[in-house]
């Protein structure tokens, strides 16, 4: 059975992507070379649910469940800003930019999607949802000193707000891992505010 690596996310507009690319360029110039594997700016998404490998013949079923989960949710506006690390700046594994959405719609939407996917047999995320955009991940071969310097740089850097956007759709996205990085293909887009 053919498998597809898939996730559910909000795709970013060009303005936000450009701001993230600019920020990555600034950070790359300051962090130890080779210590971070940066995400291509066009490949940065606001991930709402990672599904992993799914049978290709389940894509329509997932799209139906996603449409149901998004029903009744309005388009939502959010701002992007603030730099951080998971799990923390002392041991950074993931470098991210935060997402702020004032109305509380985003976490409710994410929970509805999580619940809808759980009904299809996808395990719920063990951690609380933390809206973020992944800029890069530390390389396994990076020295502890380099990783420490990265965490310190992130902790000291105040980037303010990079921009705002309105999300009008949620996408089901296929991820193909290549030696040059992941290639993303939108399989479906579910409009928000449609019902």
Backbone as CSV, one residue per row, in Angstrom:
resi,resn,N_x,N_y,N_z,CA_x,CA_y,CA_z,C_x,C_y,C_z
1,UNK,0.849,-1.203,0.000,0.000,0.000,0.000,0.881,1.248,0.000
2,UNK,0.599,2.149,-0.946,1.376,3.384,-1.057,1.133,4.258,0.173
3,UNK,2.228,4.787,0.734,2.149,5.645,1.916,2.479,7.093,1.539
4,UNK,1.843,8.021,2.232,2.087,9.441,2.045,2.396,10.030,3.417
5,UNK,3.482,10.793,3.509,3.809,11.490,4.762,3.045,12.807,4.727
6,UNK,2.177,13.029,5.704,1.257,14.167,5.607,1.101,14.901,6.934
7,UNK,0.694,16.159,6.808,0.385,16.959,7.992,-0.664,18.007,7.609
8,UNK,-1.252,18.620,8.641,-2.284,19.643,8.452,-1.715,20.959,8.958
9,UNK,-1.836,22.010,8.145,-1.204,23.275,8.515,-1.901,24.460,7.870
10,UNK,-1.562,25.635,8.370,-1.939,26.892,7.721,-0.709,27.341,6.932
11,UNK,-0.915,27.573,5.639,0.189,28.035,4.802,0.360,29.542,4.993
12,UNK,1.599,30.006,4.946,1.908,31.407,5.212,1.896,32.230,3.926
13,UNK,1.593,33.521,4.074,1.616,34.372,2.885,3.051,34.816,2.568
14,UNK,3.222,35.431,1.416,4.562,35.789,0.936,5.253,36.803,1.835
15,UNK,4.496,37.723,2.415,5.083,38.746,3.293,5.723,38.105,4.519
16,UNK,4.994,37.172,5.145,5.525,36.481,6.328,6.722,35.617,5.915
17,UNK,6.604,34.898,4.801,7.726,34.077,4.330,8.975,34.912,4.098
18,UNK,8.806,36.100,3.502,9.955,36.981,3.241,10.582,37.458,4.547
19,UNK,9.750,37.797,5.529,10.256,38.246,6.832,11.015,37.116,7.534
20,UNK,10.507,35.884,7.427,11.182,34.735,8.036,12.513,34.463,7.335
21,UNK,12.542,34.598,6.012,13.784,34.386,5.253,14.832,35.406,5.677
22,UNK,14.407,36.645,5.860,15.306,37.707,6.288,15.872,37.398,7.678
23,UNK,14.996,36.995,8.593,15.422,36.652,9.950,16.402,35.477,9.922
24,UNK,16.095,34.448,9.133,17.014,33.306,9.021,18.392,33.769,8.557
25,UNK,18.418,34.660,7.569,19.691,35.177,7.069,20.491,35.857,8.164
26,UNK,19.809,36.651,9.002,20.480,37.327,10.120,21.029,36.311,11.125
27,UNK,20.218,35.294,11.438,20.650,34.289,12.413,21.798,33.442,11.869
28,UNK,21.710,33.054,10.597,22.768,32.236,9.979,24.124,32.913,10.091
29,UNK,24.120,34.244,9.963,25.375,34.999,10.022,25.990,34.983,11.423
30,UNK,25.165,34.679,12.441,25.645,34.750,13.820,25.858,33.392,14.496
31,UNK,25.144,32.360,14.039,25.281,31.058,14.715,26.466,30.291,14.123
32,UNK,27.069,29.397,14.926,28.184,28.611,14.410,27.767,27.824,13.160
33,UNK,28.580,27.917,12.117,28.263,27.274,10.841,28.087,25.768,11.025
34,UNK,27.045,25.230,10.397,26.797,23.788,10.455,26.097,23.319,11.717
35,UNK,25.740,24.248,12.610,25.100,23.820,13.868,23.579,23.697,13.737
36,UNK,23.016,24.332,12.692,21.557,24.322,12.513,21.219,23.894,11.090
37,UNK,20.196,23.035,10.966,19.631,22.691,9.658,18.400,23.583,9.495
38,UNK,18.516,24.588,8.624,17.452,25.584,8.462,16.352,25.054,7.552
39,UNK,15.109,25.407,7.884,13.962,25.061,7.042,13.915,26.084,5.910
40,UNK,13.689,25.629,4.687,13.553,26.580,3.573,12.371,27.493,3.877
41,UNK,12.536,28.813,3.710,11.452,29.736,4.073,10.112,29.388,3.418
42,UNK,10.109,28.960,2.162,8.856,28.582,1.509,8.242,27.318,2.091
43,UNK,9.003,26.585,2.894,8.527,25.340,3.499,8.117,25.495,4.952
44,UNK,8.081,26.737,5.443,7.659,26.965,6.831,6.142,27.100,6.867
45,UNK,5.512,26.338,7.755,4.051,26.345,7.897,3.691,26.470,9.370
46,UNK,2.453,26.854,9.621,1.915,26.798,10.975,1.238,25.432,11.100
47,UNK,1.990,24.465,11.605,1.490,23.089,11.671,0.450,22.953,12.779
48,UNK,-0.690,22.351,12.426,-1.766,22.122,13.384,-1.846,20.661,13.808
49,UNK,-1.426,19.752,12.913,-1.444,18.322,13.252,-0.524,17.576,12.302
50,UNK,0.448,16.873,12.865,1.317,16.024,12.052,0.700,14.630,12.032
51,UNK,0.463,14.099,10.846,-0.185,12.792,10.715,0.824,11.660,10.544
52,UNK,1.989,11.968,9.966,2.973,10.920,9.697,2.626,10.177,8.421
53,UNK,3.047,8.934,8.328,2.789,8.132,7.128,1.358,7.597,7.151
54,UNK,0.629,7.918,6.099,-0.756,7.434,5.987,-0.923,6.750,4.636
55,UNK,-1.814,5.774,4.583,-2.102,5.099,3.318,-2.721,6.116,2.361
56,UNK,-2.232,6.135,1.126,-2.699,7.114,0.129,-4.217,7.039,-0.061
57,UNK,-4.793,5.832,0.105,-6.240,5.701,-0.105,-7.065,6.284,1.053
58,UNK,-6.397,6.837,2.098,-7.129,7.462,3.216,-7.200,8.990,3.082
59,UNK,-6.557,9.533,2.057,-6.486,10.993,1.921,-7.882,11.621,1.847
60,UNK,-8.792,11.030,1.061,-10.147,11.589,0.951,-10.870,11.564,2.292
61,UNK,-10.714,10.476,3.026,-11.330,10.346,4.355,-10.789,11.434,5.293
62,UNK,-9.486,11.667,5.234,-8.861,12.702,6.067,-9.374,14.083,5.666
63,UNK,-9.493,14.316,4.361,-10.000,15.610,3.878,-11.433,15.845,4.366
64,UNK,-12.274,14.806,4.325,-13.664,14.943,4.813,-13.673,15.290,6.305
65,UNK,-12.842,14.594,7.078,-12.784,14.853,8.523,-12.246,16.257,8.807
66,UNK,-11.301,16.707,7.988,-10.744,18.057,8.143,-11.817,19.107,7.826
67,UNK,-12.589,18.873,6.764,-13.672,19.788,6.390,-14.676,19.895,7.526
68,UNK,-15.020,18.752,8.116,-15.958,18.717,9.241,-15.394,19.479,10.443
69,UNK,-14.097,19.253,10.740,-13.461,19.903,11.893,-13.410,21.420,11.735
70,UNK,-13.239,21.894,10.501,-13.105,23.333,10.245,-14.451,24.046,10.095
71,UNK,-15.528,23.278,9.949,-16.855,23.864,9.742,-17.197,24.810,10.897
72,UNK,-17.669,25.996,10.551,-18.083,26.946,11.584,-16.957,27.833,12.103
73,UNK,-15.729,27.540,11.738,-14.625,28.393,12.186,-14.433,29.531,11.194
74,UNK,-14.286,30.763,11.697,-14.067,31.896,10.802,-12.615,31.959,10.339
75,UNK,-12.375,32.763,9.301,-10.994,33.096,8.954,-10.401,33.769,10.192
76,UNK,-9.106,33.610,10.407,-8.529,34.178,11.628,-7.250,34.940,11.314
77,UNK,-7.027,35.991,12.090,-5.825,36.807,11.925,-4.849,36.477,13.039
78,UNK,-3.572,36.457,12.691,-2.555,36.257,13.712,-1.318,37.070,13.374
79,UNK,-0.515,37.319,14.405,0.743,38.014,14.189,1.879,37.038,14.468
80,UNK,3.010,37.330,13.889,4.185,36.470,13.988,5.303,37.289,14.612
81,UNK,5.918,36.749,15.652,7.018,37.467,16.298,7.486,36.759,17.542
82,UNK,8.635,37.143,18.016,9.212,36.520,19.204,9.969,35.264,18.819
83,UNK,11.186,35.155,19.313,12.067,34.047,18.973,12.199,33.134,20.179
84,UNK,12.238,31.838,19.963,12.378,30.905,21.078,12.981,29.588,20.635
85,UNK,13.152,28.689,21.616,13.721,27.355,21.374,12.902,26.306,22.106
86,UNK,12.800,25.143,21.523,12.304,23.960,22.239,13.503,23.073,22.515
87,UNK,13.633,22.409,23.649,12.757,22.563,24.815,13.022,23.865,25.578
88,UNK,14.256,24.413,25.498,14.584,25.679,26.161,15.922,26.183,25.615
89,UNK,16.280,27.456,25.913,17.533,28.006,25.364,18.802,27.304,25.858
90,UNK,18.730,26.620,26.978,19.929,25.898,27.461,20.196,24.648,26.621
91,UNK,19.137,24.054,26.089,19.282,22.843,25.264,18.437,22.981,24.001
92,UNK,18.763,23.940,23.144,17.907,24.156,21.975,17.969,22.996,20.982
93,UNK,16.815,22.500,20.610,16.731,21.481,19.558,16.033,22.075,18.336
94,UNK,15.061,22.954,18.613,14.279,23.602,17.553,14.287,25.111,17.808
95,UNK,14.580,25.888,16.761,14.508,27.353,16.838,13.207,27.765,16.154
96,UNK,12.406,28.585,16.835,11.096,28.931,16.293,10.780,30.411,16.464
97,UNK,9.782,30.851,15.696,9.178,32.170,15.852,7.749,31.930,16.325
98,UNK,7.309,32.736,17.281,5.990,32.539,17.868,4.853,33.060,17.000
99,UNK,3.661,32.574,17.290,2.430,32.995,16.611,1.453,33.440,17.698
100,UNK,0.936,34.663,17.549,-0.028,35.187,18.519,-1.360,35.422,17.818
101,UNK,-2.397,34.865,18.427,-3.748,35.016,17.865,-4.660,35.354,19.037
102,UNK,-5.162,36.598,19.044,-5.826,37.157,20.235,-7.166,36.520,20.589
103,UNK,-7.947,36.095,19.607,-9.335,35.687,19.873,-9.464,34.303,20.528
104,UNK,-8.406,33.510,20.483,-8.497,32.149,21.013,-9.055,31.160,20.007
105,UNK,-9.317,31.624,18.776,-9.868,30.744,17.735,-8.844,29.686,17.314
106,UNK,-7.570,30.072,17.219,-6.549,29.148,16.728,-6.423,27.890,17.589
107,UNK,-6.303,28.006,18.914,-6.235,26.756,19.705,-7.517,25.925,19.629
108,UNK,-8.685,26.595,19.504,-9.948,25.844,19.377,-9.986,25.095,18.043
109,UNK,-9.514,25.753,16.974,-9.447,25.113,15.658,-8.496,23.913,15.701
110,UNK,-7.347,24.112,16.311,-6.368,23.014,16.403,-6.959,21.833,17.172
111,UNK,-7.692,22.125,18.248,-8.305,21.059,19.065,-9.376,20.320,18.259
112,UNK,-10.170,21.059,17.483,-11.208,20.426,16.650,-10.558,19.499,15.618
113,UNK,-9.442,19.938,15.036,-8.732,19.099,14.065,-8.140,17.878,14.760
114,UNK,-7.527,18.101,15.918,-6.953,16.994,16.714,-8.027,15.948,17.018
115,UNK,-9.195,16.414,17.475,-10.298,15.501,17.811,-10.800,14.754,16.575
116,UNK,-10.919,15.481,15.455,-11.383,14.853,14.214,-10.426,13.775,13.724
117,UNK,-9.134,14.033,13.860,-8.136,13.049,13.414,-8.051,11.861,14.382
118,UNK,-8.299,12.144,15.660,-8.279,11.047,16.646,-9.383,10.031,16.330
119,UNK,-10.532,10.528,15.857,-11.631,9.628,15.473,-11.231,8.711,14.313
120,UNK,-10.247,9.160,13.515,-9.761,8.332,12.404,-8.600,7.429,12.826
121,UNK,-8.242,7.494,14.114,-7.198,6.600,14.610,-5.821,7.226,14.755
122,UNK,-5.713,8.544,14.547,-4.418,9.221,14.728,-4.260,9.596,16.194
123,UNK,-3.142,9.215,16.767,-2.904,9.492,18.192,-2.862,10.989,18.449
124,UNK,-3.483,11.413,19.560,-3.415,12.837,19.885,-1.996,13.219,20.305
125,UNK,-1.660,14.481,20.090,-0.352,15.004,20.488,-0.268,14.980,22.010
126,UNK,0.830,14.513,22.533,0.987,14.430,23.988,1.183,15.787,24.647
127,UNK,1.757,16.740,23.890,2.042,18.063,24.451,0.915,19.037,24.134
128,UNK,0.833,20.087,24.957,-0.126,21.167,24.727,0.267,21.886,23.437
129,UNK,-0.724,22.312,22.676,-0.470,23.024,21.420,0.230,24.346,21.703
130,UNK,1.329,24.584,21.001,2.084,25.831,21.110,2.293,26.335,19.684
131,UNK,1.491,27.323,19.275,1.560,27.814,17.890,2.933,28.419,17.621
132,UNK,3.618,27.889,16.620,4.958,28.369,16.294,5.309,28.035,14.847
133,UNK,6.349,28.678,14.358,6.878,28.437,13.022,8.329,28.003,13.189
134,UNK,8.637,26.790,12.761,9.998,26.258,12.933,10.941,26.875,11.902
135,UNK,11.989,27.529,12.403,13.015,28.109,11.528,14.122,27.106,11.224
136,UNK,14.462,26.290,12.236,15.547,25.331,12.042,15.657,24.378,13.213
137,UNK,16.450,23.326,13.001,16.692,22.321,14.037,18.192,22.150,14.208
138,UNK,18.623,21.968,15.441,20.060,21.790,15.654,20.514,20.479,15.017
139,UNK,21.696,20.511,14.442,22.274,19.324,13.822,22.736,18.366,14.921
140,UNK,22.578,17.070,14.692,23.013,16.081,15.685,24.513,16.188,15.952
141,UNK,25.262,16.519,14.899,26.719,16.556,15.048,27.245,17.870,15.640
142,UNK,26.349,18.831,15.911,26.779,20.118,16.471,27.359,19.912,17.869
143,UNK,28.447,20.610,18.169,29.078,20.482,19.490,28.187,21.130,20.546
144,UNK,28.370,20.712,21.799,27.554,21.283,22.881,27.843,22.775,23.022
145,UNK,29.093,23.195,22.747,29.431,24.617,22.799,28.668,25.410,21.750
146,UNK,28.597,24.871,20.516,27.869,25.542,19.437,26.383,25.621,19.755
147,UNK,25.851,24.532,20.296,24.429,24.500,20.654,24.155,25.518,21.757
148,UNK,25.073,25.606,22.720,24.937,26.580,23.807,24.951,28.009,23.292
149,UNK,25.835,28.293,22.321,25.911,29.636,21.743,24.626,29.974,20.979
150,UNK,24.073,28.973,20.294,22.807,29.167,19.586,21.704,29.551,20.575
151,UNK,21.587,28.802,21.654,20.568,29.081,22.672,20.725,30.464,23.270
152,UNK,21.968,30.860,23.517,22.244,32.177,24.088,21.840,33.277,23.104
153,UNK,22.170,33.083,21.831,21.808,34.054,20.799,20.292,34.228,20.732
154,UNK,19.567,33.108,20.730,18.101,33.159,20.652,17.523,33.855,21.885
155,UNK,18.068,33.518,23.075,17.562,34.106,24.321,17.781,35.617,24.359
156,UNK,18.871,36.082,23.762,19.209,37.508,23.836,18.588,38.333,22.706
157,UNK,18.098,37.684,21.687,17.644,38.383,20.483,16.180,38.779,20.603
158,UNK,15.877,40.057,20.495,14.497,40.536,20.513,14.136,40.929,19.083
159,UNK,13.285,40.150,18.440,12.965,40.417,17.037,11.669,41.203,16.864
160,UNK,10.911,41.398,17.952,9.638,42.114,17.838,8.656,41.361,16.950
161,UNK,7.731,42.119,16.349,6.730,41.513,15.470,7.220,41.555,14.027
162,UNK,7.142,40.419,13.342,7.587,40.333,11.954,6.465,40.647,10.958
163,UNK,5.220,40.501,11.390,4.113,40.765,10.483,2.825,40.118,10.956
164,UNK,1.761,40.358,10.200,0.445,39.789,10.496,-0.133,39.214,9.214
165,UNK,-1.014,38.241,9.371,-1.711,37.712,8.201,-3.077,37.175,8.596
166,UNK,-3.921,37.021,7.597,-5.229,36.403,7.809,-5.202,35.020,7.179
167,UNK,-5.560,34.027,7.971,-5.644,32.650,7.470,-7.079,32.394,7.034
168,UNK,-7.240,32.040,5.764,-8.580,31.790,5.217,-8.809,30.312,4.899
169,UNK,-7.756,29.498,5.077,-7.876,28.071,4.754,-6.897,27.263,5.594
170,UNK,-7.229,25.998,5.736,-6.345,25.017,6.379,-6.020,23.971,5.313
171,UNK,-4.750,23.609,5.211,-4.318,22.705,4.141,-3.874,21.346,4.663
172,UNK,-4.153,20.334,3.871,-3.600,18.997,4.071,-2.406,18.928,3.125
173,UNK,-1.232,18.687,3.679,0.004,18.808,2.905,0.791,17.506,2.934
174,UNK,1.307,17.160,1.766,2.173,15.991,1.632,3.623,16.454,1.751
175,UNK,4.423,15.691,2.459,5.835,16.014,2.647,6.678,14.876,2.080
176,UNK,7.471,15.191,1.064,8.402,14.204,0.497,9.804,14.587,0.917
177,UNK,10.451,13.707,1.666,11.796,13.995,2.165,12.821,13.682,1.086
178,UNK,13.613,14.705,0.740,14.661,14.569,-0.271,15.996,14.934,0.373
179,UNK,17.114,14.533,-0.237,18.418,14.917,0.319,18.585,16.439,0.415
180,UNK,17.912,17.179,-0.454,18.021,18.638,-0.457,17.022,19.292,0.501
181,UNK,16.216,18.495,1.184,15.197,19.021,2.091,13.815,18.547,1.676
182,UNK,12.843,18.832,2.511,11.479,18.372,2.232,10.849,19.156,1.084
183,UNK,10.050,18.447,0.293,9.265,19.072,-0.775,7.800,18.921,-0.377
184,UNK,7.070,20.052,-0.374,5.690,20.045,0.093,4.713,20.206,-1.059
185,UNK,3.639,19.412,-1.003,2.589,19.478,-2.011,1.245,19.559,-1.299
186,UNK,0.452,20.581,-1.629,-0.876,20.690,-1.026,-1.790,19.640,-1.650
187,UNK,-2.378,18.807,-0.795,-3.311,17.771,-1.266,-4.750,18.285,-1.240
188,UNK,-5.039,19.178,-0.294,-6.389,19.717,-0.159,-6.319,20.997,0.644
189,UNK,-7.266,21.902,0.393,-7.372,23.127,1.187,-8.838,23.272,1.592
190,UNK,-9.059,23.472,2.881,-10.408,23.637,3.418,-10.574,25.098,3.820
191,UNK,-11.569,25.753,3.211,-11.801,27.170,3.495,-12.341,27.354,4.918
192,UNK,-11.900,28.426,5.561,-12.457,28.815,6.848,-13.521,29.886,6.593
193,UNK,-14.504,29.929,7.475,-15.559,30.938,7.335,-16.571,30.598,6.261
194,UNK,-16.507,29.357,5.775,-17.392,28.968,4.678,-18.799,28.585,5.097
195,UNK,-18.946,28.162,6.358,-20.272,27.677,6.784,-20.788,28.528,7.928
